[in-house]
Amino acid sequence: MKVIGIISSLIISIALMVQPNSKKNTMEKTPSMYQISIKSIAGEKIDFESFKGKKILFVNTASKCGFTKQYEDLEKLHKAYKDKLVVIGVPCNQFGGQEPGTLSEIQSFCEVNYGVTFLMTEKIDVKGENQHPLYAWLTNKEKNGVKSSSVKWNFQKYLIDENGSFIDYYYSITKPMSSKILNHLK
């Protein structure tokens, strides 16, 4: 009887040792940000893996918003830290209909009015039923492994590290050249 108890304890101990860590298992099932597909404003597929080694700042943008002037500082940030950071503008028309234009109109507006040279994507939904997989990853702790959020308005920012890991997000009122963002680039 004593031997059966010892064998039962051993079997239970071994079973517990080989049981997968549920958190690790969940994260392994979550696709890497680098596996998410999105097109540029010109219609070409963007390969996020090509940005490994640099931080990425995603910003949902709109041409007719009170925060639209942030394009200027986003361009400054892009130029000042282009060796360490990739700025990616993500046009979205979900907040007050403030990005109604076509892709070519958006691109022209950004270039003519703000001299934008940083990467811009196709227009997408950043929340709701048709939320793009990129923003599903950015806003869901189960996918990004760090923090959940909801996109509140245009020009909300999401910062990713050099290995594709989520760092943090910043509401629209946080300016692109804010120390909250710049401290991650030094």
N, C-alpha and C positions, 0 to 999 in steps of 0.2 A: 504494500500500500504506500509506503514511504517512497519507494522508487517511482511509482506512478505519479506522485505529487511532484517529485523533482523533475521528471520528464515533462510533465505538463507545464511547470514553471519555465523550463528551458524552451519549450515550443512557443509559449507566449512571449518570452523575451526575444527570441529570434524573429517572430512575426512582427513585433514592435520595431525592431531594428531595421527590418527591410521594408516597412511600410513607408511609402513615399511621403515626403514633406508636402502637405497640401498647398502651402503658399508657393513653394518652389514649383510644384507641379502646375499651378495656375499660371505662373509667370512664363513657364516654358510653352504653354499653349497660346499665350498672347503673342501676336506677331510683333516683330520689331518695327519701329517707326520706319526703318530703312526698307521694309517690304511693302509699304503703302505706296500706291500709285496715284499720281495726279499729273495733269498736263499743265504746261506753261501757258501763258496768255496767247502765245503764238501757236498753240496746239501740239507742241512736242512733249513727249513724256519726260518728266523730271526724275532723275535718278538720285534719290537722297543719299545713297551709299557713296556717291562721288564727293559728298561733303564730310565724310568721316575725317576727324582731326580738326574740325572747326565747329564752333557753336552755331546753332541755327535759331533765328528769331522769326517766328511766324506772327503775322499781324493781319487780322481781317480788316480790309480797307473799304472805303466808300468815298466817292468823289464829291458828294453834296452834303457833307456832314460838318458839324462844328469842329470836329477833330481833324478834318482833311489837311489842315496846315501841318500836321505831323509828318506828312510826306517829306517835307523839307528836312526835318531832323532825322528821319529814317535814312534819307540819302546821305546826310552827313555821317551818320553812324556807319553806314555801308562803306563809305570811302575811307573813313578813319580806321576801321577795324577789319578791312577786307581780308587780311591774312589770318584773322582769328574767328571771323563771324560771317555767316551768310544771312542776309535779310531777305525774307520772302513775304511779299504782299499777296494777300488772298482776298480778291474782291468778293463781296457778299452784298446782296440786296435785301436782307432779312430785317433790317432795322430802319424803319421809317421810309422804306423804298428809296434809300439814299445812294444806291448804286444801280440806276436804271439802264445805263448804257450798254452797248454791245462791247465785246472784247476789244475791238479796234478803237472804239470811242474812249474806252477806259485807258488803254495804252497811250493814245494820243494825248489825252488830258494830263496824264501823269508826266509824260515827257515834256510837253509844252509848258505846263504851269509849274512843275517842280523839278524838272531835270532828272527824273527818276531813271536810274540805270540798274537798280537792283532787280532781282528776279520777281516776276509777278506770275501768278497762276491763273488758271481758268476761274470763272465765277462759280462759286459753290454755296451750298447751305452749310452753316457752321453749327446749326442746332436743329432740333425737330425731327420729323419723320424721315426726311431726305438728307439728314446730316451726312456729310462726306466722311469716309473712313479715317481721314487724317484728323479731323476734329473729334471723331469718336475716340481716337487714341489720345489726343491732347486733353480731353475733358473727362476722361474716365480712369479712376485710380486702378480699377481691375485690369486695364489695358496698359497704362503708362507706369504702373507700379508705385506712384508717389502720391498723387493728389487728384481729387475730382473737382470740377468747377463747371460753371455754366457761362456761356458767352453772353455778357450783359449788353454790349453795344459795339459799335464800330471801333476799330483801333485797339481792341484788347490784344495783348501780346503774350506769346508763349515762348519760353526759352528752353532750348535743348542743348545738352553738353556735347563734347567732341565725340562721344561714343554712342550718341543717339538716345541718351537717357534724359528723362524729363527733369528740369531744374525747378521752374516755377512759372507762374503766370502773373500778369499785371493788368489791371483795369485800364480803360481808355485814358483816365486822367494822369497816368504815369507817362511822362514824356520819354521819347526814345533815348534821349541823352541823360536820363535820370541816373543818379548814383546807384539806384536799385539794380539797374541793368549794367551800367559801366563797371561796377565792382566785380562782376563775373568775368570781365574781359581783361582785367589787369593781371 
